[in-house]
Amino acid sequence: MHAWMLTTALAAPFVVGAVAQANAEPVGGVGESRVEFRFTDRLVAESSGLVATDVDGERLFATVNDSGDSGRVFTVDPTTGDTVGVTRFTPDPRDVEALAPAGDGHVWVGDIGDNLAARDHVRVTKVPLGRGDIDAGTGESYRLAYPDGARDAESLIAHPVTGRLYVVSKKVFGGSVYAAPETLDPDGVNVMEKIGSAPMIVTDAAFSPSGEYVLMRGYSHLWVKTFPGLETVADLTLPRQPQGEGLAVDDEGRVYVCTEGLDTPVLRVGLPVGVENEIAGGSFFWKLHWRALPR
């Protein structure tokens, strides 16, 4: 049983709305959603990865186009939706599909797409971002390989506490979560470890600020899972999007989703109260009962 699956006897009035049926995770749609901003840059046509970050104290977002683009990351000001910086890196990637926070004004770029499952390794590259044009050169780049053969993937996540990287594969009947080595070798191929299962057709993922939860999205669903146990605690329907492939969680636990296409909006989506509190760090009430109740 999860924290928000409380009986009436345990639940305080302000959390009654978050209580789900016993022995079942919260289901249904996300809460109220609103447009946070729209991409105004005509060069951002296939937004796939999304990161919400702070750069020198300024709140910014980063995104990349889907496969076929050159090696570049767009930095976007959410107050206007305008691109305010472009980071370029070399060599040109094969199939960029994801971004992950890298701390200190940096992001990880996930060149991890492999529709034909034919690549003997994929690549992740750490690059700086911010206002203006940035030439990152080759960045801090590493090769990753799966332990069980090539996989297509669109989700790269970095644990906010340990910094360890994870890749979530994308499959019709459910993918897997793979952990990169804790220390990456820049010269060799880093073989990942399979640590658990993922839902069907995951197009992006992000950790909660504490790293205790991982959120995964598909084209129409958002799953919230414990970490590292990967137990599903919420399965929610997202607002309709043409091709939803981006997901970000900021330092306050706020959740954002985006989609491919020109002039498309980035939505801030609300979650059930109990889920939102836990992702954001939780109140004392929620932390007390989350720890006390059986799972």
N, C-alpha and C positions, 0 to 999 in steps of 0.2 A: 504494500500500500504506500502511496506517495503522499507528500506533505499536504497537498490540497484535497486529498481524498478523506477529509475529516468528517466525523459524524457531527450531528448538530450539537451534541453535548460538548464536543471539543472546540467547535468553531466559534470564534468571536463574530459579532454581527458584521464587522467590516470585511469578512472573508467568506460570508455565506455564498456569495455569487460565484466563488471560485471552486466550490465543492463539486466534485464529479461523482458519478455513481460508484459505489464500492466495487473494488476489484477491476476497475477499468480506467485507462488514462483519459484525460480530457480530449474530446473530439469536437468536430464542428469547425466553424470558420474562425479566423483570427478576429481580434477586436477591431475597433475603429482604425481605419487606415486613412492617411492623408498624404498629399503630394509634398515631399520635402523640397524638391527642386526638379527641374528638367534639364537634361543635357542640351545645351544650345549649340555646341560645336558639331558642325556637319561631318567632321572627321570621326566622331564617335557614333558609328553606325551599327555596331554589333557588340554593344557592351556585354561582356561576359563575366569578368571578375570585378569585385567591388570591395573596397576597404574604406572604413571611416577611421580617420587618424588625426593626430595633432602634429603639426610641424612648427617648431619654434613658438609654441603656444597658440597657434592658429588652427581652428577646426577646418579640415579639408577632407575631400574624398579622392580616391584614386580608382581608375578603371582602365581596362584594356579591351581592345576589340578581340573578337573571336579569331579563329584560324585564318591565315592568309595575310595578316597585317605584318608590318615590319616590327622590329624590336623597339617598342615605345610604350610608355605608360603616361596616361593623361592625369594631371592633377586638376581637380575641379573645386571651385569655390561654391559651397552650397547656398550662399546668400543670393547668388545670381544664376548659378548653373553654368557659368562660363568656365572654359578651360583657362587656367592661369599659369600652367607650366606643363612642359613635356619632357620626360626623361627618355633619352635614347640609349640603347645598348646594342652591342654586337657580339657574335654574328647574329643575323636574322634568325629567329626561331622557326621551328617547323609548325607547331600548332599550340599557340598560347591559349589557355582556357581559364586560368585562375590567378588570383592574387591572394596573398596572406600578409598580415601585419608582420613587420620585422623590427619594430621599435626604433626610436631615435631617428625619425624622419626617413625610414626606409621601408620598402616592401619586398616580399618574395614574389617573383614572377614564375608562374607554373607553366612551363612548356611541356604539358603532360597529355595533350590530346593524341589519340591514336585510334581513329575510327576503324581501321582494318586490323588492329591488334598485331602490328607487324614490327614495332620498334623494339630493338634489344635493350634500349634504355631511354629514359626521359630526362629532362633537365630542369633544375630550379636555379634561379639567379636572383641574388639580392642586389637591389639598386636603390639609390637615394631618390627622393621626390621632393617637390616644393615648387615655389613660384619661379618662373623663367625657364629657359631652355637649359637642360642638364645633359652633359655627355658623360655617361657612366662607363664608357669603354666596354670591357667584357664583364664588368661587375664581379661579384663573388659567386662563382658558378660551380654547380655540382651535378654529377650524373647519378640518377637513381634507377634501380632495376627491381622488378617484382620477383619474389621467390618462386612463383608458380606460373610464369609465362606472361607475355605482354597483355596489357589491359588498356582499355580506353578510360580516361578519367577527366573530370572537369572541376574537381574540388581539391584545393590545397589548403591546409590549415596549419597554423603554428601555435603551439601551446603558449598562453600568455605568461606562464610562470617559468617553465623549463626551456621554452624556445624550440622544443623538438618539433620537427615537421611530420605531417601525416598526409597521405593521399587517399582519397575515397574514390574507388572505381565506379564507373557508370555502366549498369547492366539492366536489361529489361526486367529480369526476375530477381533483382537484388544484387548489389555489389558487395565490396569488402573494404575494410579500413586497414591501411598499411602504415606502419611506423618506420620512418627513416632512422638510421643509426643516430644515437645521441650525439656522437661526434662525426662530422662528415669529412670524408677524405676528398680533397680537391683534385687529386691525381687519378684515383681509381674509380671504379663503379661501386656505388654504395647500395648494397642489397637490402631491401626493406623487409620487414617482418609483418605478416598478417596477424592482426589482433582482434578482429571481429567482423561482424556482418553489417551491411548498410541497406537501407531501403532501395526500392526500384528507382532507376533513372535519377540519381542524385546529380544535380547540375551545379551546386555550390554548397559550401559549408563554412561555418565559423564557430569559434569557441565563445563561451560566455566570458566576461571579464575575469572571473576567478579560475576558469579552466575546469570547473566541475561539471559543466554541461557543454555539449556540442550540438549546434543546430545544423540541420541538413535540409535543403530544399530540392524539390523537383519542379516540374513545370506548373503543377497545381497544388502541391502539398508542402507543408513545413513540419518537420519532425524535430522534437526536442528530446535529446538522449543524455543520460548520465555519462560521465567520463571518469575512469576508463571502462566502466561496466557496459556501456552502450545499451542500457535498458531504456525503452521508449517511455517517456513520461507525458508526451503530448503529440497528437497527430492532428494537424489543423489544415483547413483548406485556405489557400491564399487567394487574394483578389486575382481576377483574370488578367493575364498579360499575354501579349502576342507570342513571346518565347522567353519566359522567365529564366534567366541564367545567372543572376547576381544576388549575393546575400552578404550583408555586413552587420556586425554587432559592434557598437562603439563602447567606449570605456565606462559609460553609464548603464550599459545593458540595453540600449535602444536598438531596435531591429529594423533593418532597411533591406528592400529588395528592388531589383531593377530588371530590365528586359532589353532585348535587342531591338533595333529600329532607330530611326531618326527622331530627334526631339522627344524622346521617351522620358517618362517621369521616374524618379527614384521615390519609392513609397516608404514612409515610416509606418510599420504595422504594429498594432497593439496586440498583446497576448492576454490570455486569461490571467486574472490578478495573481493567483498563486504562482503560476509559471513565470510571470514577469518579475515578481519579487525575487524569486530564486535566481533568475538569470542576472538580475541587477545586483545581487549580493544578499538580498533578503533582509527583512526586519528581524529583530530578536525573536518575535513570536514565531515566524516561519522557521528560522534556524533551529529554535528549540524543538519544535514538533517534527521537523524534518529529521533531526538526529534521533529523536526518541521513538518515532513510530517504526514498526517493522516494514521492510521493503518487500 
